[in-house]
Amino acid sequence: MAVSRSCPMRIVVRDLDAPFDDSPVEYIEWVCESLGIVSGRDVNRTAITIFRVIVEKSDYGNGISSTDIAEELSMSRGAVINQLNKLIEFGLIRKKGRNYTLRGGNLTRTMMEIRGDFDRLFERLEKAANYMDTYFGFPRDNIIYKKL
């Protein structure tokens, strides 16, 4: 069983408490943090800021250019593109022509698409686990789960 499939998307899920305040900005930060977008190297939380700008400034379906984002945030275009690539890798945005937009057109659809990615990945992982259980002779039914 030789299956080779590359997935350009990184899937990270962190179980964090939702914000207490009913603030769109805090929810955007929470979504990004829950998906592991904030890393130790991004001390200024640049990716979150850029994602917030995309959510706030892009017209539905049209998106916003990296140049416009750079001007909005007074950053170099190169630094912005670096973070945009990170947001693409995490599945939150996509490039459409020279503009960047939410992957699903809106936040709800974007989360649904990421959930679908997650489900498809785990289906493949479960198939691989099933194959390995058979190969190594592990029992087909799991006694631990029957007790629950």
ABEGO torsion letter per residue (X at the ends): XBBBBBBABBBBBBBBBBBABBBAAAAAAAAAAAAGABBAABAAGAAAAAAAAAAAABBBGAEBBAAAAAAAAGBBAAAAAAAAAAAAAAGABBBBEABBBBAAGBAAAAAAAAAAAAAAAAAAAAAAAAAAAAAAGBBABBAAAAAX
